[in-house]
């Protein structure tokens, strides 16, 4: 089910972190920092706060 149907955007943040961690583990790197971004056509604070909750989780 897409995040927009359930209106639970935390899974997007969780997935973003998981994919970054997976990339680091696969190459055996020692992470120094992590960087990702959210691109939207218009700011929706509800959606962004849900994504950030997922990143923190």
C-alpha positions as CSV (number, residue, x, y, z in Angstrom):
1,X,0.0,0.0,0.0
2,X,1.5,3.4,-0.9
3,X,2.3,5.7,2.0
4,X,-0.2,8.3,0.6
5,X,-3.1,5.9,0.8
6,X,-2.5,5.1,4.4
7,X,-1.3,8.7,5.2
8,X,1.6,7.2,7.2
9,X,4.7,8.8,5.8
10,X,7.1,7.4,8.5
11,X,7.8,4.4,6.2
12,X,9.5,6.7,3.7
13,X,11.9,7.9,6.3
14,X,12.6,4.4,7.6
15,X,13.2,3.2,4.1
16,X,15.6,6.1,3.3
17,X,17.7,5.3,6.3
18,X,17.6,1.5,5.6
19,X,18.8,2.0,2.0
20,X,21.7,4.2,3.1
21,X,22.7,1.8,5.8
22,X,22.5,-1.1,3.3
23,X,24.8,0.7,0.8
24,X,27.4,1.4,3.6
25,X,27.3,-2.2,4.8
26,X,27.6,-3.6,1.2
27,X,30.8,-1.8,0.5
28,X,32.2,-2.1,4.0
29,X,32.6,1.6,4.4
30,X,33.1,3.5,7.7
31,X,30.3,6.1,7.6
32,X,31.3,9.7,8.5
33,X,27.9,11.3,7.7
34,X,24.6,10.6,6.1
35,X,22.8,12.9,3.7
36,X,19.4,12.6,2.0
37,X,16.8,15.1,1.0
38,X,13.0,15.5,0.4
39,X,11.9,17.1,-2.9
40,X,8.3,18.3,-3.2
41,X,6.4,20.4,-5.6
42,X,4.9,22.3,-2.6
43,X,5.7,22.1,1.1
44,X,3.3,19.9,3.0
45,X,4.4,20.0,6.7
46,X,2.3,17.0,7.6
47,X,4.1,14.8,5.1
48,X,7.5,16.1,5.9
49,X,7.0,15.7,9.6
50,X,5.9,12.1,9.0
51,X,9.0,11.4,6.9
52,X,11.3,12.9,9.6
53,X,9.6,10.9,12.3
54,X,10.5,7.8,10.3
55,X,14.1,8.9,9.9
56,X,14.4,9.4,13.7
57,X,12.7,6.1,14.4
